Amino acid sequence: MTELLNYRTMTSEQEIEQLKSENALLREQVASQAALIAQLIERIQALEERLSQDSHNSSKPPSSDGFVRPPKKRSLRKASGKKAGGQTGHPGQALRQVEKPDEIITYLPDQCQKCHSDLSELTPLAQYEPRQVFELPAPYRLEVVEHRAYSRRCPSCQTHTQANFPQQLTNWVQYGPGIKALATYLVNYQLLPYGRASELLNDLYSAQISPGTLAMWVAECAEQLAESETAIKTAISGATVLHCDETGLYVEGKRQWLHVGSTSKLTYYAAHPKRGKAATTDIDVLPHFKGVAVHDGYASYQSYDGCEHALCNAHHLRELTFIHEQFAQDWAGQFKKLLTDLKAEVEAAKAADQTSLSKERLAEYEQRYQTLLEVGLAANPPPSPSPPLVHPAKRGRVKQSKAKNLLDRLDKHRRQVLRFAYRFEVPFDNNQAERDIRMVKVQQKVSGCFRTTNGAAYFCRIRGYLSSMRKQGENLLVALFEAFLGKPSLPPSLT
């Protein structure tokens, strides 16, 4: 009997140990599955966030929206109260008659419209009704000008002396600066591919100009504009406010970066294999800049402490829109209103010729700013360390949510966010640089990559010069014509 009891006790203890072992195994499986579920939920949320982003709530361009139209955009600007279209007093750009037309065609009545008497021999009256037609000259062909250098014989020594041709006449047959200027304008400003620009010139003027010839003209123009580019670069390095941005660029089939530094009057472009500080150091504008650099908050810009910084609030408005719509966090909508209210008040003060807001108003906005930050941070606490995952954990910091990243930026760089309210010469956003860089993206979509590094450099130089001249109201074809004559004009603000 005693042996039987001992056997049963041993069996019960073995069963308990086995159950404990199974329980521990099940706990490990549950913990592993919980970690996997958390990982999958995080991936699903990231995918949903990516799918819900479009041009109205992120920095993605409208072209990335595809065929699925995003929700109707609500303007991030405050309504001005004005009707759409031209405002009262706007001069307009309607076609107007000129005082001295190039050609006059007259029409005379031959018969009286009432009694049908013959009027053909009568002298017309002084008054007339003019109607003018603006048209291209015809036929469309290039004008050929022959330059002849004659010789004269000296009566004393009988030597024949031939006249010298102008310096720009180097060949027996060549194209002039006008057609070169037009071709360069087409490929560098209107962004036509070289092949299509060649076809256009052939159709217009029956000029058999190959893409290789166009490339040669672009190189010639870039060489003439070297000093102008240096002058533009020097001027923007000393500007009060400088807009900075960068975008991807493909050169020789490899990813590079196009950097832009611009003001309301000048534009400077530079292509570089790198995006960050190595590039901005080589480009050599920001290392010497002492004004206010406006940008999107990219870390390499923040590393320059010799200047002040201002962050682009258009980026902030889009990010706040995403958080408000995607996660229904009210603080984000209120923060958008704070920024747009402050922007409207600054613009009203500028219109009234004021140079700053009162200290009391600035303090009120700063208090609203701080309150909304606290609400947002309470709704988005730092992420807790992740439980052990099925797969080895990634090294580095725990990934934060988009909302938490934005709140940290708004908190750490609040002075840069509000710079436009403290210094009225600083704009609310970085739209100037984004506008200057947008057409380069169009060039990439139309023509693809640059085939050579020199080709990319030529494009940057010519495009920067043309952008600067356009900002100052200059005729681009005239500017290029003068460049091919060897006498390029500087943008007026530099003269």
C-alpha positions in Angstrom: 0.0 0.0 0.0 2.8 2.4 0.9 4.5 1.6 -2.4 1.3 2.4 -4.3 1.0 5.8 -2.6 4.6 6.6 -3.3 4.1 5.7 -7.0 1.0 7.9 -7.2 2.8 10.8 -5.6 5.7 10.5 -8.0 3.3 10.4 -10.9 1.5 13.5 -9.7 4.8 15.4 -9.3 5.8 14.4 -12.8 2.5 15.6 -14.2 2.8 18.9 -12.4 6.3 19.4 -13.8 5.1 18.5 -17.3 2.2 20.9 -17.0 4.6 23.7 -15.8 6.8 23.0 -18.8 3.9 23.1 -21.2 2.6 26.3 -19.5 5.9 28.0 -19.9 6.1 27.0 -23.6 2.5 28.3 -24.2 3.5 31.6 -22.5 6.5 31.9 -24.7 4.3 31.2 -27.8 1.6 33.7 -26.6 4.3 36.4 -26.0 5.9 35.7 -29.4 2.5 35.9 -31.1 1.6 39.1 -29.3 4.9 40.6 -30.4 4.2 39.4 -34.0 0.7 40.9 -33.9 2.1 44.2 -32.6 4.7 44.2 -35.4 2.0 43.5 -38.0 -0.3 46.2 -36.6 2.6 48.6 -36.9 3.2 47.6 -40.5 -0.5 47.9 -41.4 -0.6 51.3 -39.8 2.4 52.4 -41.8 0.9 51.1 -45.0 -2.4 52.8 -44.3 -0.6 56.1 -43.5 1.3 55.8 -46.8 -1.8 55.1 -48.8 -3.6 58.0 -47.2 -0.9 60.5 -48.1 -1.3 62.7 -51.2 -0.5 66.2 -52.3 -2.9 67.9 -50.0 -1.6 66.4 -46.7 2.1 65.7 -47.4 5.0 67.0 -49.5 4.2 64.6 -52.3 3.7 66.4 -55.7 0.3 66.5 -57.4 1.7 64.3 -60.2 2.1 61.5 -57.7 -1.7 61.4 -57.0 -2.2 59.2 -60.1 -5.7 58.7 -61.4 -7.3 58.6 -58.0 -8.2 62.1 -57.2 -7.5 63.2 -53.6 -10.2 64.8 -51.5 -11.0 68.3 -52.6 -8.3 70.6 -51.3 -9.3 73.2 -48.8 -6.9 76.1 -49.1 -4.4 76.5 -46.4 -4.6 80.3 -46.8 -7.0 82.6 -45.1 -9.8 83.8 -47.4 -9.2 87.3 -48.6 -12.8 88.1 -49.3 -12.0 89.2 -52.9 -13.8 87.7 -55.9 -11.9 85.4 -58.2 -10.2 86.8 -61.3 -8.7 90.2 -62.1 -9.3 92.9 -59.5 -10.6 96.4 -60.1 -7.8 98.6 -61.4 -5.7 95.7 -62.7 -4.2 96.9 -66.1 -4.8 93.5 -67.8 -2.9 92.1 -70.7 -5.3 92.4 -73.6 -4.0 92.8 -77.2 -3.8 96.4 -78.1 -3.4 98.3 -81.4 0.0 99.9 -82.1 0.5 103.4 -83.5 2.9 102.3 -86.3 2.1 99.0 -87.9 4.6 97.3 -90.2 2.3 97.0 -93.1 -0.9 98.8 -94.1 -3.5 97.2 -96.4 -6.4 99.6 -97.5 -9.9 98.7 -98.6 -11.9 101.2 -100.6 -15.6 101.0 -101.4 -16.4 100.8 -105.2 -20.2 101.2 -104.9 -22.6 103.3 -102.8 -24.4 101.1 -100.4 -27.6 103.1 -100.8 -28.0 104.1 -104.5 -25.3 101.9 -105.9 -23.5 104.8 -107.7 -19.9 104.2 -108.8 -17.3 105.4 -106.2 -14.2 103.9 -107.7 -12.7 107.1 -109.0 -13.4 109.2 -106.0 -10.8 110.3 -103.4 -11.4 108.5 -100.1 -12.3 110.5 -97.0 -9.8 111.1 -94.3 -11.5 109.0 -91.6 -11.1 105.2 -91.6 -11.7 102.3 -89.2 -8.5 100.4 -88.4 -8.3 96.7 -87.5 -4.9 95.1 -86.8 -3.7 91.5 -87.1 -0.6 90.3 -85.2 1.1 87.6 -87.2 4.4 85.9 -87.7 6.4 87.1 -90.7 6.2 84.9 -93.7 7.7 82.9 -95.2 9.3 81.3 -92.2 13.0 81.1 -93.2 16.3 82.2 -91.8 17.7 85.5 -93.1 21.1 85.0 -94.8 23.6 87.9 -94.4 26.8 87.8 -96.4 29.8 89.6 -95.0 32.4 90.6 -97.6 35.9 91.6 -96.7 37.4 93.5 -99.6 41.1 94.3 -100.3 42.8 97.5 -101.2 46.2 98.0 -103.0 48.6 100.3 -101.5 49.7 102.9 -104.1 53.2 103.2 -102.5 54.3 99.5 -102.2 51.5 97.8 -104.2 50.6 95.5 -101.2 47.1 94.1 -101.1 45.5 94.6 -97.6 42.3 92.8 -96.8 39.8 94.1 -94.2 39.3 92.1 -91.0 36.0 90.3 -90.2 34.3 90.9 -86.9 35.6 88.5 -84.2 32.4 86.4 -84.1 32.7 85.5 -87.8 35.0 82.4 -87.6 33.7 80.1 -90.4 32.8 80.3 -94.1 29.2 79.5 -93.2 27.8 79.7 -89.7 24.6 80.4 -87.7 24.1 83.7 -86.0 23.5 84.6 -82.3 19.8 85.0 -82.8 19.1 81.3 -83.8 21.6 80.1 -81.1 19.7 82.2 -78.5 16.4 80.7 -79.5 17.7 77.2 -79.5 19.2 77.6 -76.1 16.0 79.2 -74.8 14.0 76.2 -76.0 16.1 73.5 -74.3 17.1 75.3 -71.1 14.0 77.4 -70.3 11.1 75.8 -72.1 12.6 72.4 -71.4 12.2 70.9 -74.9 14.3 67.8 -75.5 17.1 68.4 -77.9 15.5 66.2 -80.6 12.2 68.0 -80.4 13.9 71.4 -80.4 15.8 70.4 -83.5 12.5 69.4 -85.2 10.8 72.7 -84.2 13.6 74.8 -85.7 13.5 72.7 -88.9 9.7 73.2 -89.2 9.9 76.9 -88.5 12.9 77.9 -90.5 13.9 74.9 -92.6 17.1 74.9 -90.6 18.8 71.4 -90.5 20.2 71.8 -86.9 21.2 68.5 -85.3 20.9 67.8 -81.5 24.7 67.7 -81.4 24.8 71.2 -82.7 22.3 72.3 -80.1 24.5 70.7 -77.4 27.5 72.6 -78.7 25.6 75.9 -78.6 24.5 75.2 -75.0 28.1 74.7 -74.0 29.1 77.9 -75.7 26.4 79.8 -73.9 27.4 78.3 -70.5 31.0 79.4 -71.1 29.9 83.0 -71.8 27.8 83.0 -68.6 30.5 81.8 -66.2 31.2 85.3 -64.7 27.4 85.9 -64.4 27.0 82.7 -62.4 29.8 83.8 -60.1 28.2 87.2 -59.6 24.8 85.6 -58.8 26.4 83.2 -56.3 28.3 86.0 -54.5 25.1 88.1 -54.3 22.9 85.3 -52.8 25.7 84.5 -50.3 25.3 88.0 -49.0 21.5 88.2 -49.1 19.3 89.0 -46.1 17.0 86.0 -46.7 18.0 82.9 -48.6 15.7 80.1 -49.7 17.3 76.6 -49.8 16.1 73.3 -51.1 17.3 70.2 -52.9 15.8 67.4 -55.1 16.9 64.3 -56.8 18.6 64.5 -60.2 19.9 61.8 -62.5 23.3 62.3 -64.2 24.9 59.6 -66.3 22.2 57.2 -65.0 23.2 57.7 -61.4 21.3 59.5 -58.6 22.6 62.9 -57.8 21.1 66.0 -56.1 20.2 69.4 -57.4 20.6 72.2 -54.8 19.1 75.6 -55.1 19.7 78.8 -53.3 17.4 81.7 -54.3 15.9 85.0 -53.5 13.0 86.9 -55.0 15.5 88.3 -57.5 18.2 85.7 -58.0 18.5 81.9 -58.5 21.6 79.7 -58.2 21.6 76.0 -59.0 24.3 73.4 -58.4 24.3 69.6 -59.1 26.2 67.4 -56.6 26.5 63.7 -56.0 25.6 64.2 -52.3 22.6 65.6 -50.6 23.9 66.7 -47.1 26.6 68.8 -45.7 29.3 67.5 -47.9 27.4 69.0 -50.9 26.5 72.3 -49.2 30.2 72.7 -48.2 31.4 72.1 -51.7 28.8 74.4 -53.2 30.1 77.0 -50.7 27.2 79.3 -50.2 25.9 78.4 -46.8 29.3 78.3 -45.1 29.6 82.1 -45.6 25.9 83.0 -45.3 25.0 85.3 -42.4 21.3 86.1 -43.0 18.2 84.0 -42.5 18.2 80.6 -44.3 14.6 79.4 -45.0 14.3 75.6 -45.5 12.3 72.5 -44.7 14.3 71.5 -41.6 16.7 69.0 -43.2 19.5 68.3 -40.7 22.4 69.5 -42.9 20.9 73.0 -43.0 20.6 73.1 -39.3 24.3 72.4 -38.9 25.2 75.9 -40.0 25.2 78.2 -36.9 26.7 81.3 -38.6 23.2 82.2 -39.8 19.6 82.2 -38.5 17.1 79.7 -39.7 13.4 79.7 -40.5 11.3 76.6 -41.2 8.8 76.2 -44.0 5.4 76.4 -42.5 3.7 75.1 -45.7 5.3 71.7 -44.8 3.9 72.0 -41.2 0.4 72.8 -42.5 0.4 69.7 -44.7 1.7 67.5 -41.9 -0.9 68.9 -39.5 -3.6 68.2 -42.1 -2.5 64.6 -42.3 -2.5 64.1 -38.5 -5.9 65.8 -38.1 -7.6 63.8 -40.9 -5.9 60.5 -40.4 -5.8 60.3 -36.6 -8.6 62.7 -35.7 -6.4 64.7 -33.3 -8.0 68.0 -32.7 -4.9 69.7 -31.5 -3.5 69.5 -35.1 -6.4 71.3 -36.5 -6.1 74.0 -33.9 -2.4 74.3 -34.6 -3.1 74.8 -38.2 -5.5 77.6 -37.3 -2.8 79.2 -35.0 -0.3 79.3 -37.9 -2.8 80.7 -40.5 -4.2 83.2 -38.0 -0.7 84.5 -37.2 0.2 84.6 -40.9 -2.9 86.7 -41.7 -2.1 89.1 -38.9 1.4 89.5 -40.1 0.2 90.2 -43.6 -2.3 92.7 -42.4 0.4 94.5 -40.4 2.7 94.6 -43.4 -0.2 96.1 -45.5 -0.6 98.8 -42.8 3.2 99.6 -43.1 3.9 98.2 -39.7 7.3 96.6 -39.0 6.4 94.2 -36.2 3.6 92.9 -34.1 3.2 94.1 -30.5 4.9 92.2 -27.7 1.5 91.5 -26.2 0.2 89.8 -29.4 3.3 87.8 -29.9 3.1 86.6 -26.2 -0.5 85.6 -26.8 0.4 83.5 -29.8 3.3 81.9 -28.0 1.0 80.9 -25.2 -1.4 79.3 -27.6 1.6 77.6 -29.2 2.8 76.2 -25.9 -0.7 75.0 -24.9 -1.3 73.1 -28.1 2.2 71.6 -27.9 1.4 70.2 -24.4 -2.0 68.8 -25.6 -0.3 67.2 -28.6 2.6 65.7 -26.6 0.1 64.3 -24.0 -1.8 62.6 -26.9 1.4 61.3 -28.4 3.7 60.0 -25.6 7.1 58.6 -26.5 7.0 55.0 -27.7 7.7 52.3 -25.1 10.5 49.8 -25.8 9.2 47.1 -28.0 8.7 43.5 -26.6 11.0 40.8 -27.9 10.0 40.1 -31.5 10.1 36.9 -33.5 12.9 38.4 -35.6 15.9 40.2 -34.0 15.1 43.7 -33.0 16.4 46.5 -35.2 19.3 48.5 -33.8 19.0 52.2 -33.0 16.2 54.4 -31.5 12.6 53.2 -31.2 10.7 54.6 -34.2 8.3 57.4 -33.3 5.0 58.3 -34.9 4.7 61.1 -37.5 2.8 63.1 -34.9 5.5 62.8 -32.3 8.2 63.7 -34.7 6.3 66.8 -35.8 5.7 67.8 -32.2 9.3 67.4 -31.3 10.3 69.6 -34.3 7.7 72.3 -33.4 9.0 72.2 -29.8 12.7 72.2 -30.4 12.7 74.7 -33.3 9.8 76.9 -32.2 11.8 80.1 -32.8 12.5 79.0 -36.4 8.8 78.2 -36.9 7.7 81.6 -35.8 10.6 83.6 -37.3 8.2 85.1 -39.9 6.3 86.8 -37.1 9.4 88.3 -35.5 11.1 89.4 -38.7 8.7 90.6 -41.4 11.3 90.2 -44.1 11.2 86.4 -43.5 8.4 84.7 -45.4 5.9 82.2 -43.9 7.1 79.3 -46.2 9.8 78.2 -48.5 7.6 78.4 -51.7 10.3 80.5 -53.4 12.8 77.7 -53.5 10.1 75.1 -54.3 9.0 77.1 -57.3 12.6 77.5 -58.5 13.2 73.8 -58.2 9.9 72.6 -59.7 10.8 73.2 -63.3 14.0 71.1 -63.0 11.8 68.2 -62.0 9.7 68.9 -65.1 12.9 68.7 -67.1 13.7 65.3 -65.7 10.2 64.0 -66.5 10.4 65.3 -70.0 14.0 64.4 -71.0 15.2 61.9 -68.3 18.7 62.1 -67.0 21.6 64.3 -68.1 24.1 62.3 -70.1 27.2 64.0 -68.8 28.3 65.8 -65.7 29.2 68.8 -67.8 25.7 68.8 -69.4 24.1 69.0 -65.9 26.5 71.9 -64.9 25.7 73.8 -68.1 22.0 73.4 -67.5 22.3 74.7 -63.9 24.3 77.7 -65.0 22.1 78.7 -67.9 18.8 78.0 -66.0 19.9 79.9 -63.0 20.8 82.9 -65.1 17.5 82.8 -67.0 15.5 82.4 -63.8 17.3 85.5 -62.3 16.7 87.5 -65.5 13.0 86.5 -65.6 12.5 87.4 -61.9 13.7 90.9 -62.8 11.4 91.3 -65.9 14.2 91.0 -68.5 13.6 89.6 -72.0 15.3 86.2 -72.0 15.9 86.0 -75.8 17.6 89.4 -75.7 19.7 88.2 -72.8 20.8 85.1 -74.6 21.4 87.0 -77.8 23.8 89.3 -75.9 25.5 86.3 -74.3 26.3 84.8 -77.7 27.7 88.1 -78.8 30.1 87.8 -75.9 28.6 90.6 -73.9 26.1 88.9 -71.4 24.2 91.3 -69.2 24.1 90.9 -65.5 20.7 90.8 -63.8 19.8 94.4 -63.1 19.9 94.0 -59.3 23.6 93.2 -59.6 24.5 96.3 -61.7 
